[in-house]
Amino acid sequence: MDTKTTGIVAYLTWIGLLIAFLAGDKEGAKFHINQALVIFLFQIAGGIVTVIPVVGWIVGGAWSIFMLVCWIMGLIAAVQEEEKEVPLIGKIHIIK
């Protein structure tokens, strides 16, 4: 897969992230693979927060909406072949 395709596939579920990491152009799309991984991990953290009654539901719901917006922003940046960080969590780099 080329860089653009790898960046797009990284945002398509955790399976796409795994495929992009293992079979894609890892060096060229490292930025988008990292962004998709950070979004995925924070989405899981938001899901864990929703286990807390009432307050967790509100915070987790708001967080899920924010994560959806981040995911859309990342996917659009991958389609346009730009390296734009998503708000708040975009500075986190798991993959060096």
LOVOTI-420306 format. One record per atom (N, C-alpha, C): x, y, z; residue in one letter; residue number from 1; atom name; chain. Coordinates in pm, 1 decimal. Layout:
! LOVOTI-420306
east = X&north = Y&up = Z&residu = A&num = NUM&atome = CA&chaine = A
...
//
This chain:
! LOVOTI-420306
east = 83.4&north = -118.1&up = 0.0&residu = M&num = 1&atome = N&chaine = A
east = 0.0&north = 0.0&up = 0.0&residu = M&num = 1&atome = CA&chaine = A
east = 87.9&north = 124.5&up = 0.0&residu = M&num = 1&atome = C&chaine = A
east = 42.1&north = 227.2&up = -67.0&residu = D&num = 2&atome = N&chaine = A
east = 116.2&north = 352.5&up = -67.3&residu = D&num = 2&atome = CA&chaine = A
east = 87.4&north = 430.3&up = 61.1&residu = D&num = 2&atome = C&chaine = A
east = 152.0&north = 543.1&up = 77.3&residu = T&num = 3&atome = N&chaine = A
east = 141.0&north = 622.7&up = 199.5&residu = T&num = 3&atome = CA&chaine = A
east = -1.1&north = 670.4&up = 224.5&residu = T&num = 3&atome = C&chaine = A
east = -67.6&north = 722.7&up = 122.3&residu = K&num = 4&atome = N&chaine = A
east = -202.5&north = 774.9&up = 138.5&residu = K&num = 4&atome = CA&chaine = A
east = -299.3&north = 663.8&up = 180.1&residu = K&num = 4&atome = C&chaine = A
east = -293.5&north = 551.4&up = 113.0&residu = T&num = 5&atome = N&chaine = A
east = -382.4&north = 439.7&up = 144.2&residu = T&num = 5&atome = CA&chaine = A
east = -355.7&north = 387.2&up = 285.1&residu = T&num = 5&atome = C&chaine = A
east = -230.6&north = 377.8&up = 322.1&residu = T&num = 6&atome = N&chaine = A
east = -195.3&north = 330.9&up = 455.7&residu = T&num = 6&atome = CA&chaine = A
east = -249.8&north = 425.9&up = 562.1&residu = T&num = 6&atome = C&chaine = A
east = -238.7&north = 555.6&up = 539.4&residu = G&num = 7&atome = N&chaine = A
east = -291.5&north = 654.7&up = 633.7&residu = G&num = 7&atome = CA&chaine = A
east = -442.0&north = 644.5&up = 649.0&residu = G&num = 7&atome = C&chaine = A
east = -512.4&north = 623.1&up = 539.3&residu = I&num = 8&atome = N&chaine = A
east = -657.9&north = 611.4&up = 543.9&residu = I&num = 8&atome = CA&chaine = A
east = -699.2&north = 482.8&up = 614.2&residu = I&num = 8&atome = C&chaine = A
east = -635.9&north = 371.7&up = 579.0&residu = V&num = 9&atome = N&chaine = A
east = -670.0&north = 242.1&up = 638.1&residu = V&num = 9&atome = CA&chaine = A
east = -645.6&north = 242.5&up = 789.1&residu = V&num = 9&atome = C&chaine = A
east = -546.2&north = 317.3&up = 834.9&residu = A&num = 10&atome = N&chaine = A
east = -515.5&north = 322.8&up = 977.8&residu = A&num = 10&atome = CA&chaine = A
east = -633.8&north = 371.8&up = 1060.1&residu = A&num = 10&atome = C&chaine = A
east = -716.2&north = 456.4&up = 1003.4&residu = Y&num = 11&atome = N&chaine = A
east = -830.4&north = 511.8&up = 1076.6&residu = Y&num = 11&atome = CA&chaine = A
east = -953.7&north = 422.1&up = 1072.0&residu = Y&num = 11&atome = C&chaine = A
east = -950.6&north = 316.2&up = 993.0&residu = L&num = 12&atome = N&chaine = A
east = -1067.5&north = 229.7&up = 978.2&residu = L&num = 12&atome = CA&chaine = A
east = -1061.0&north = 113.7&up = 1076.6&residu = L&num = 12&atome = C&chaine = A
east = -1119.2&north = 128.0&up = 1190.8&residu = T&num = 13&atome = N&chaine = A
east = -1125.7&north = 30.6&up = 1300.4&residu = T&num = 13&atome = CA&chaine = A
east = -987.2&north = -15.1&up = 1345.8&residu = T&num = 13&atome = C&chaine = A
east = -983.7&north = -95.1&up = 1448.8&residu = W&num = 14&atome = N&chaine = A
east = -856.3&north = -143.2&up = 1501.1&residu = W&num = 14&atome = CA&chaine = A
east = -793.1&north = -245.0&up = 1406.1&residu = W&num = 14&atome = C&chaine = A
east = -875.9&north = -311.7&up = 1327.1&residu = I&num = 15&atome = N&chaine = A
east = -822.1&north = -406.2&up = 1228.7&residu = I&num = 15&atome = CA&chaine = A
east = -746.3&north = -330.1&up = 1119.7&residu = I&num = 15&atome = C&chaine = A
east = -802.9&north = -218.8&up = 1073.8&residu = G&num = 16&atome = N&chaine = A
east = -734.9&north = -135.5&up = 975.4&residu = G&num = 16&atome = CA&chaine = A
east = -605.1&north = -79.3&up = 1029.7&residu = G&num = 16&atome = C&chaine = A
east = -606.0&north = -42.0&up = 1157.7&residu = L&num = 17&atome = N&chaine = A
east = -484.2&north = 7.3&up = 1222.2&residu = L&num = 17&atome = CA&chaine = A
east = -377.3&north = -101.1&up = 1223.0&residu = L&num = 17&atome = C&chaine = A
east = -417.3&north = -221.6&up = 1254.4&residu = L&num = 18&atome = N&chaine = A
east = -323.9&north = -334.3&up = 1255.7&residu = L&num = 18&atome = CA&chaine = A
east = -269.7&north = -363.7&up = 1115.3&residu = L&num = 18&atome = C&chaine = A
east = -358.3&north = -361.9&up = 1016.0&residu = I&num = 19&atome = N&chaine = A
east = -315.4&north = -384.9&up = 877.0&residu = I&num = 19&atome = CA&chaine = A
east = -219.1&north = -275.9&up = 832.0&residu = I&num = 19&atome = C&chaine = A
east = -252.2&north = -150.2&up = 863.3&residu = A&num = 20&atome = N&chaine = A
east = -164.7&north = -39.5&up = 823.9&residu = A&num = 20&atome = CA&chaine = A
east = -28.4&north = -52.0&up = 889.7&residu = A&num = 20&atome = C&chaine = A
east = -27.5&north = -96.0&up = 1015.8&residu = F&num = 21&atome = N&chaine = A
east = 99.3&north = -109.6&up = 1087.9&residu = F&num = 21&atome = CA&chaine = A
east = 184.1&north = -223.9&up = 1033.3&residu = F&num = 21&atome = C&chaine = A
east = 120.0&north = -334.5&up = 999.4&residu = L&num = 22&atome = N&chaine = A
east = 194.2&north = -453.0&up = 957.0&residu = L&num = 22&atome = CA&chaine = A
east = 222.5&north = -458.6&up = 807.2&residu = L&num = 22&atome = C&chaine = A
east = 126.7&north = -414.3&up = 724.5&residu = A&num = 23&atome = N&chaine = A
east = 140.4&north = -435.4&up = 580.0&residu = A&num = 23&atome = CA&chaine = A
east = 157.0&north = -306.8&up = 500.3&residu = A&num = 23&atome = C&chaine = A
east = 134.9&north = -193.6&up = 561.1&residu = G&num = 24&atome = N&chaine = A
east = 137.8&north = -68.9&up = 485.6&residu = G&num = 24&atome = CA&chaine = A
east = 274.7&north = -5.3&up = 481.0&residu = G&num = 24&atome = C&chaine = A
east = 278.7&north = 113.3&up = 423.9&residu = D&num = 25&atome = N&chaine = A
east = 400.5&north = 194.1&up = 417.1&residu = D&num = 25&atome = CA&chaine = A
east = 419.2&north = 258.9&up = 554.0&residu = D&num = 25&atome = C&chaine = A
east = 479.4&north = 184.7&up = 644.2&residu = K&num = 26&atome = N&chaine = A
east = 489.2&north = 227.3&up = 783.3&residu = K&num = 26&atome = CA&chaine = A
east = 568.1&north = 357.0&up = 799.7&residu = K&num = 26&atome = C&chaine = A
east = 676.3&north = 371.6&up = 729.8&residu = E&num = 27&atome = N&chaine = A
east = 757.7&north = 492.5&up = 742.9&residu = E&num = 27&atome = CA&chaine = A
east = 687.0&north = 615.8&up = 687.1&residu = E&num = 27&atome = C&chaine = A
east = 622.5&north = 601.5&up = 571.9&residu = G&num = 28&atome = N&chaine = A
east = 556.3&north = 715.6&up = 509.7&residu = G&num = 28&atome = CA&chaine = A
east = 430.8&north = 759.8&up = 582.6&residu = G&num = 28&atome = C&chaine = A
east = 360.0&north = 665.7&up = 643.4&residu = A&num = 29&atome = N&chaine = A
east = 233.0&north = 696.8&up = 710.0&residu = A&num = 29&atome = CA&chaine = A
east = 244.6&north = 686.5&up = 861.4&residu = A&num = 29&atome = C&chaine = A
east = 365.3&north = 693.9&up = 913.7&residu = K&num = 30&atome = N&chaine = A
east = 386.9&north = 680.8&up = 1057.8&residu = K&num = 30&atome = CA&chaine = A
east = 303.9&north = 782.0&up = 1136.9&residu = K&num = 30&atome = C&chaine = A
east = 293.4&north = 903.4&up = 1085.5&residu = F&num = 31&atome = N&chaine = A
east = 217.0&north = 1007.7&up = 1154.6&residu = F&num = 31&atome = CA&chaine = A
east = 71.5&north = 965.2&up = 1171.9&residu = F&num = 31&atome = C&chaine = A
east = 8.6&north = 919.3&up = 1064.9&residu = H&num = 32&atome = N&chaine = A
east = -132.6&north = 883.1&up = 1071.4&residu = H&num = 32&atome = CA&chaine = A
east = -156.0&north = 753.1&up = 1148.6&residu = H&num = 32&atome = C&chaine = A
east = -62.3&north = 660.5&up = 1141.8&residu = I&num = 33&atome = N&chaine = A
east = -74.1&north = 539.3&up = 1221.9&residu = I&num = 33&atome = CA&chaine = A
east = -69.4&north = 575.9&up = 1369.6&residu = I&num = 33&atome = C&chaine = A
east = 20.7&north = 665.5&up = 1406.2&residu = N&num = 34&atome = N&chaine = A
east = 30.3&north = 710.2&up = 1544.6&residu = N&num = 34&atome = CA&chaine = A
east = -96.8&north = 782.3&up = 1588.8&residu = N&num = 34&atome = C&chaine = A
east = -146.7&north = 872.6&up = 1506.1&residu = Q&num = 35&atome = N&chaine = A
east = -268.6&north = 946.6&up = 1540.9&residu = Q&num = 35&atome = CA&chaine = A
east = -387.2&north = 851.6&up = 1558.5&residu = Q&num = 35&atome = C&chaine = A
east = -400.5&north = 756.2&up = 1469.0&residu = A&num = 36&atome = N&chaine = A
east = -510.7&north = 660.2&up = 1478.1&residu = A&num = 36&atome = CA&chaine = A
east = -497.3&north = 574.6&up = 1604.2&residu = A&num = 36&atome = C&chaine = A
east = -375.6&north = 536.9&up = 1640.2&residu = L&num = 37&atome = N&chaine = A
east = -352.7&north = 457.8&up = 1760.8&residu = L&num = 37&atome = CA&chaine = A
east = -389.2&north = 537.5&up = 1886.1&residu = L&num = 37&atome = C&chaine = A
east = -348.6&north = 662.3&up = 1891.8&residu = V&num = 38&atome = N&chaine = A
east = -380.9&north = 747.8&up = 2006.5&residu = V&num = 38&atome = CA&chaine = A
east = -532.3&north = 766.9&up = 2017.7&residu = V&num = 38&atome = C&chaine = A
east = -599.2&north = 792.5&up = 1906.7&residu = I&num = 39&atome = N&chaine = A
east = -744.6&north = 808.0&up = 1907.9&residu = I&num = 39&atome = CA&chaine = A
east = -810.7&north = 679.0&up = 1956.1&residu = I&num = 39&atome = C&chaine = A
east = -764.1&north = 565.3&up = 1907.9&residu = F&num = 40&atome = N&chaine = A
east = -820.4&north = 436.3&up = 1946.9&residu = F&num = 40&atome = CA&chaine = A
east = -803.4&north = 412.2&up = 2096.7&residu = F&num = 40&atome = C&chaine = A
east = -684.6&north = 438.2&up = 2150.6&residu = L&num = 41&atome = N&chaine = A
east = -659.2&north = 416.1&up = 2292.3&residu = L&num = 41&atome = CA&chaine = A
east = -741.6&north = 509.3&up = 2381.1&residu = L&num = 41&atome = C&chaine = A
east = -755.6&north = 634.7&up = 2339.2&residu = F&num = 42&atome = N&chaine = A
east = -836.7&north = 727.3&up = 2417.2&residu = F&num = 42&atome = CA&chaine = A
east = -985.2&north = 695.0&up = 2405.6&residu = F&num = 42&atome = C&chaine = A
east = -1026.1&north = 636.0&up = 2296.0&residu = Q&num = 43&atome = N&chaine = A
east = -1163.9&north = 589.9&up = 2281.4&residu = Q&num = 43&atome = CA&chaine = A
east = -1191.3&north = 476.7&up = 2381.0&residu = Q&num = 43&atome = C&chaine = A
east = -1096.4&north = 386.9&up = 2396.2&residu = I&num = 44&atome = N&chaine = A
east = -1109.7&north = 277.9&up = 2493.8&residu = I&num = 44&atome = CA&chaine = A
east = -1117.2&north = 335.7&up = 2635.5&residu = I&num = 44&atome = C&chaine = A
east = -1031.5&north = 433.0&up = 2665.6&residu = A&num = 45&atome = N&chaine = A
east = -1033.4&north = 495.7&up = 2797.8&residu = A&num = 45&atome = CA&chaine = A
east = -1168.4&north = 561.9&up = 2824.6&residu = A&num = 45&atome = C&chaine = A
east = -1225.2&north = 625.9&up = 2724.0&residu = G&num = 46&atome = N&chaine = A
east = -1357.7&north = 685.9&up = 2738.6&residu = G&num = 46&atome = CA&chaine = A
east = -1464.5&north = 581.7&up = 2763.5&residu = G&num = 46&atome = C&chaine = A
east = -1450.9&north = 466.8&up = 2700.1&residu = G&num = 47&atome = N&chaine = A
east = -1545.5&north = 358.1&up = 2722.0&residu = G&num = 47&atome = CA&chaine = A
east = -1538.3&north = 304.6&up = 2863.8&residu = G&num = 47&atome = C&chaine = A
east = -1418.3&north = 300.6&up = 2918.5&residu = I&num = 48&atome = N&chaine = A
east = -1401.4&north = 255.2&up = 3056.7&residu = I&num = 48&atome = CA&chaine = A
east = -1465.4&north = 353.3&up = 3153.9&residu = I&num = 48&atome = C&chaine = A
east = -1453.9&north = 482.3&up = 3124.9&residu = V&num = 49&atome = N&chaine = A
east = -1512.5&north = 584.8&up = 3211.4&residu = V&num = 49&atome = CA&chaine = A
east = -1665.2&north = 573.1&up = 3215.3&residu = V&num = 49&atome = C&chaine = A
east = -1725.9&north = 530.2&up = 3107.0&residu = T&num = 50&atome = N&chaine = A
east = -1872.6&north = 521.2&up = 3103.1&residu = T&num = 50&atome = CA&chaine = A
east = -1928.1&north = 414.9&up = 3196.6&residu = T&num = 50&atome = C&chaine = A
east = -1842.7&north = 332.5&up = 3255.1&residu = V&num = 51&atome = N&chaine = A
east = -1887.7&north = 231.9&up = 3351.5&residu = V&num = 51&atome = CA&chaine = A
east = -1934.9&north = 299.5&up = 3480.7&residu = V&num = 51&atome = C&chaine = A
east = -1879.3&north = 416.2&up = 3511.4&residu = I&num = 52&atome = N&chaine = A
east = -1917.4&north = 490.0&up = 3631.9&residu = I&num = 52&atome = CA&chaine = A
east = -2059.1&north = 545.3&up = 3612.0&residu = I&num = 52&atome = C&chaine = A
east = -2150.4&north = 516.8&up = 3703.7&residu = P&num = 53&atome = N&chaine = A
east = -2288.4&north = 564.6&up = 3687.9&residu = P&num = 53&atome = CA&chaine = A
east = -2297.8&north = 717.7&up = 3685.5&residu = P&num = 53&atome = C&chaine = A
east = -2389.4&north = 768.4&up = 3612.2&residu = V&num = 54&atome = N&chaine = A
east = -2429.7&north = 907.8&up = 3594.3&residu = V&num = 54&atome = CA&chaine = A
east = -2314.9&north = 997.4&up = 3547.0&residu = V&num = 54&atome = C&chaine = A
east = -2219.1&north = 1029.0&up = 3634.9&residu = V&num = 55&atome = N&chaine = A
east = -2109.6&north = 1118.8&up = 3596.6&residu = V&num = 55&atome = CA&chaine = A
east = -2028.2&north = 1057.6&up = 3482.6&residu = V&num = 55&atome = C&chaine = A
east = -2000.0&north = 930.5&up = 3491.1&residu = G&num = 56&atome = N&chaine = A
east = -1925.1&north = 862.6&up = 3386.4&residu = G&num = 56&atome = CA&chaine = A
east = -2000.1&north = 860.5&up = 3254.5&residu = G&num = 56&atome = C&chaine = A
east = -2132.0&north = 847.5&up = 3263.7&residu = W&num = 57&atome = N&chaine = A
east = -2212.9&north = 847.4&up = 3141.5&residu = W&num = 57&atome = CA&chaine = A
east = -2204.1&north = 982.4&up = 3071.5&residu = W&num = 57&atome = C&chaine = A
east = -2210.5&north = 1088.7&up = 3148.8&residu = I&num = 58&atome = N&chaine = A
east = -2205.2&north = 1223.9&up = 3091.2&residu = I&num = 58&atome = CA&chaine = A
east = -2066.2&north = 1252.4&up = 3034.9&residu = I&num = 58&atome = C&chaine = A
east = -1964.2&north = 1229.6&up = 3116.5&residu = V&num = 59&atome = N&chaine = A
east = -1826.6&north = 1255.0&up = 3073.6&residu = V&num = 59&atome = CA&chaine = A
east = -1789.8&north = 1162.9&up = 2957.7&residu = V&num = 59&atome = C&chaine = A
east = -1824.3&north = 1035.0&up = 2969.9&residu = G&num = 60&atome = N&chaine = A
east = -1792.9&north = 938.7&up = 2864.3&residu = G&num = 60&atome = CA&chaine = A
east = -1865.2&north = 970.1&up = 2734.9&residu = G&num = 60&atome = C&chaine = A
east = -1989.4&north = 1015.7&up = 2745.0&residu = G&num = 61&atome = N&chaine = A
east = -2064.2&north = 1053.5&up = 2625.1&residu = G&num = 61&atome = CA&chaine = A
east = -2002.5&north = 1173.2&up = 2554.7&residu = G&num = 61&atome = C&chaine = A
east = -1967.2&north = 1275.0&up = 2633.0&residu = A&num = 62&atome = N&chaine = A
east = -1902.3&north = 1393.1&up = 2575.4&residu = A&num = 62&atome = CA&chaine = A
east = -1766.9&north = 1355.3&up = 2514.9&residu = A&num = 62&atome = C&chaine = A
east = -1694.0&north = 1268.4&up = 2584.5&residu = W&num = 63&atome = N&chaine = A
east = -1563.5&north = 1224.6&up = 2534.8&residu = W&num = 63&atome = CA&chaine = A
east = -1577.8&north = 1146.3&up = 2404.4&residu = W&num = 63&atome = C&chaine = A
east = -1680.8&north = 1063.2&up = 2395.7&residu = S&num = 64&atome = N&chaine = A
east = -1704.1&north = 985.0&up = 2272.7&residu = S&num = 64&atome = CA&chaine = A
east = -1732.0&north = 1076.4&up = 2154.2&residu = S&num = 64&atome = C&chaine = A
east = -1808.3&north = 1181.4&up = 2177.9&residu = I&num = 65&atome = N&chaine = A
east = -1836.2&north = 1277.7&up = 2070.8&residu = I&num = 65&atome = CA&chaine = A
east = -1706.7&north = 1347.7&up = 2028.8&residu = I&num = 65&atome = C&chaine = A
east = -1625.8&north = 1386.5&up = 2126.6&residu = F&num = 66&atome = N&chaine = A
east = -1497.6&north = 1450.3&up = 2096.0&residu = F&num = 66&atome = CA&chaine = A
east = -1406.6&north = 1356.6&up = 2017.5&residu = F&num = 66&atome = C&chaine = A
east = -1403.2&north = 1229.2&up = 2056.0&residu = M&num = 67&atome = N&chaine = A
east = -1319.4&north = 1131.4&up = 1986.6&residu = M&num = 67&atome = CA&chaine = A
east = -1368.9&north = 1109.0&up = 1842.9&residu = M&num = 67&atome = C&chaine = A
east = -1500.6&north = 1112.7&up = 1822.9&residu = L&num = 68&atome = N&chaine = A
east = -1555.2&north = 1101.1&up = 1687.8&residu = L&num = 68&atome = CA&chaine = A
east = -1509.0&north = 1218.0&up = 1601.6&residu = L&num = 68&atome = C&chaine = A
east = -1511.4&north = 1337.6&up = 1657.7&residu = V&num = 69&atome = N&chaine = A
east = -1465.4&north = 1456.0&up = 1585.0&residu = V&num = 69&atome = CA&chaine = A
east = -1316.5&north = 1443.8&up = 1552.1&residu = V&num = 69&atome = C&chaine = A
east = -1237.4&north = 1396.2&up = 1648.8&residu = C&num = 70&atome = N&chaine = A
east = -1093.6&north = 1376.1&up = 1624.5&residu = C&num = 70&atome = CA&chaine = A
east = -1071.2&north = 1273.1&up = 1514.5&residu = C&num = 70&atome = C&chaine = A
east = -1147.9&north = 1165.2&up = 1517.5&residu = W&num = 71&atome = N&chaine = A
east = -1135.0&north = 1060.0&up = 1417.1&residu = W&num = 71&atome = CA&chaine = A
east = -1165.9&north = 1115.7&up = 1277.3&residu = W&num = 71&atome = C&chaine = A
east = -1272.5&north = 1193.8&up = 1266.1&residu = I&num = 72&atome = N&chaine = A
east = -1309.4&north = 1252.8&up = 1137.6&residu = I&num = 72&atome = CA&chaine = A
east = -1200.5&north = 1348.8&up = 1089.8&residu = I&num = 72&atome = C&chaine = A
east = -1148.3&north = 1430.9&up = 1181.2&residu = M&num = 73&atome = N&chaine = A
east = -1041.5&north = 1524.1&up = 1144.1&residu = M&num = 73&atome = CA&chaine = A
east = -916.6&north = 1449.6&up = 1096.1&residu = M&num = 73&atome = C&chaine = A
east = -881.4&north = 1342.4&up = 1165.3&residu = G&num = 74&atome = N&chaine = A
east = -765.2&north = 1263.0&up = 1125.3&residu = G&num = 74&atome = CA&chaine = A
east = -785.3&north = 1196.2&up = 990.7&residu = G&num = 74&atome = C&chaine = A
east = -904.6&north = 1142.0&up = 968.8&residu = L&num = 75&atome = N&chaine = A
east = -934.6&north = 1076.0&up = 841.4&residu = L&num = 75&atome = CA&chaine = A
east = -930.9&north = 1175.6&up = 725.8&residu = L&num = 75&atome = C&chaine = A
east = -985.7&north = 1293.0&up = 746.1&residu = I&num = 76&atome = N&chaine = A
east = -982.8&north = 1396.2&up = 641.6&residu = I&num = 76&atome = CA&chaine = A
east = -838.0&north = 1437.2&up = 611.7&residu = I&num = 76&atome = C&chaine = A
east = -757.4&north = 1452.4&up = 716.6&residu = A&num = 77&atome = N&chaine = A
east = -616.4&north = 1487.9&up = 695.9&residu = A&num = 77&atome = CA&chaine = A
east = -544.0&north = 1378.0&up = 619.0&residu = A&num = 77&atome = C&chaine = A
east = -575.2&north = 1251.5&up = 646.9&residu = A&num = 78&atome = N&chaine = A
east = -511.0&north = 1140.7&up = 575.0&residu = A&num = 78&atome = CA&chaine = A
east = -552.0&north = 1140.6&up = 428.1&residu = A&num = 78&atome = C&chaine = A
east = -679.0&north = 1168.3&up = 399.9&residu = V&num = 79&atome = N&chaine = A
east = -726.8&north = 1172.8&up = 261.7&residu = V&num = 79&atome = CA&chaine = A
east = -658.1&north = 1286.1&up = 184.9&residu = V&num = 79&atome = C&chaine = A
east = -637.7&north = 1398.8&up = 252.1&residu = Q&num = 80&atome = N&chaine = A
east = -574.5&north = 1514.0&up = 187.6&residu = Q&num = 80&atome = CA&chaine = A
east = -421.0&north = 1507.1&up = 194.2&residu = Q&num = 80&atome = C&chaine = A
east = -368.5&north = 1398.6&up = 251.0&residu = E&num = 81&atome = N&chaine = A
east = -223.9&north = 1377.7&up = 265.0&residu = E&num = 81&atome = CA&chaine = A
east = -155.7&north = 1490.2&up = 341.8&residu = E&num = 81&atome = C&chaine = A
east = -220.6&north = 1536.2&up = 448.7&residu = E&num = 82&atome = N&chaine = A
east = -165.3&north = 1640.0&up = 535.3&residu = E&num = 82&atome = CA&chaine = A
east = -132.3&north = 1577.9&up = 670.5&residu = E&num = 82&atome = C&chaine = A
east = -40.2&north = 1636.6&up = 741.9&residu = E&num = 83&atome = N&chaine = A
east = -5.1&north = 1589.7&up = 875.7&residu = E&num = 83&atome = CA&chaine = A
east = -53.2&north = 1691.2&up = 977.8&residu = E&num = 83&atome = C&chaine = A
east = -184.6&north = 1694.2&up = 1001.3&residu = K&num = 84&atome = N&chaine = A
east = -243.9&north = 1783.2&up = 1100.2&residu = K&num = 84&atome = CA&chaine = A
east = -272.1&north = 1703.4&up = 1226.9&residu = K&num = 84&atome = C&chaine = A
east = -225.9&north = 1755.7&up = 1339.6&residu = E&num = 85&atome = N&chaine = A
east = -252.9&north = 1689.1&up = 1466.6&residu = E&num = 85&atome = CA&chaine = A
east = -396.7&north = 1715.5&up = 1509.6&residu = E&num = 85&atome = C&chaine = A
east = -456.8&north = 1615.7&up = 1572.6&residu = V&num = 86&atome = N&chaine = A
east = -591.2&north = 1633.3&up = 1625.4&residu = V&num = 86&atome = CA&chaine = A
east = -581.5&north = 1713.2&up = 1755.6&residu = V&num = 86&atome = C&chaine = A
east = -689.4&north = 1782.2&up = 1794.3&residu = P&num = 87&atome = N&chaine = A
east = -684.5&north = 1865.4&up = 1915.2&residu = P&num = 87&atome = CA&chaine = A
east = -659.9&north = 1783.2&up = 2042.5&residu = P&num = 87&atome = C&chaine = A
east = -596.7&north = 1843.7&up = 2139.2&residu = L&num = 88&atome = N&chaine = A
east = -566.6&north = 1791.3&up = 2272.5&residu = L&num = 88&atome = CA&chaine = A
east = -475.2&north = 1669.0&up = 2274.9&residu = L&num = 88&atome = C&chaine = A
east = -505.9&north = 1564.7&up = 2201.8&residu = I&num = 89&atome = N&chaine = A
east = -429.0&north = 1440.4&up = 2210.5&residu = I&num = 89&atome = CA&chaine = A
east = -330.5&north = 1422.2&up = 2096.4&residu = I&num = 89&atome = C&chaine = A
east = -327.7&north = 1514.2&up = 2003.5&residu = G&num = 90&atome = N&chaine = A
east = -243.0&north = 1499.6&up = 1885.5&residu = G&num = 90&atome = CA&chaine = A
east = -94.8&north = 1507.2&up = 1911.3&residu = G&num = 90&atome = C&chaine = A
east = -54.7&north = 1566.0&up = 2023.2&residu = K&num = 91&atome = N&chaine = A
east = 87.4&north = 1579.8&up = 2054.7&residu = K&num = 91&atome = CA&chaine = A
east = 148.1&north = 1452.5&up = 2113.6&residu = K&num = 91&atome = C&chaine = A
east = 63.0&north = 1355.0&up = 2145.6&residu = I&num = 92&atome = N&chaine = A
east = 111.4&north = 1230.5&up = 2203.8&residu = I&num = 92&atome = CA&chaine = A
east = 167.8&north = 1142.7&up = 2092.1&residu = I&num = 92&atome = C&chaine = A
east = 290.5&north = 1095.7&up = 2110.6&residu = H&num = 93&atome = N&chaine = A
east = 356.1&north = 1011.5&up = 2011.3&residu = H&num = 93&atome = CA&chaine = A
east = 392.1&north = 877.5&up = 2074.6&residu = H&num = 93&atome = C&chaine = A
east = 320.9&north = 774.1&up = 2034.5&residu = I&num = 94&atome = N&chaine = A
east = 348.4&north = 639.5&up = 2085.1&residu = I&num = 94&atome = CA&chaine = A
east = 449.2&north = 570.0&up = 1994.1&residu = I&num = 94&atome = C&chaine = A
east = 432.2&north = 588.2&up = 1863.2&residu = I&num = 95&atome = N&chaine = A
east = 523.1&north = 529.3&up = 1765.1&residu = I&num = 95&atome = CA&chaine = A
east = 628.4&north = 633.1&up = 1730.1&residu = I&num = 95&atome = C&chaine = A
east = 752.1&north = 599.1&up = 1751.6&residu = K&num = 96&atome = N&chaine = A
east = 860.6&north = 694.9&up = 1723.7&residu = K&num = 96&atome = CA&chaine = A
east = 908.6&north = 680.1&up = 1581.3&residu = K&num = 96&atome = C&chaine = A
//
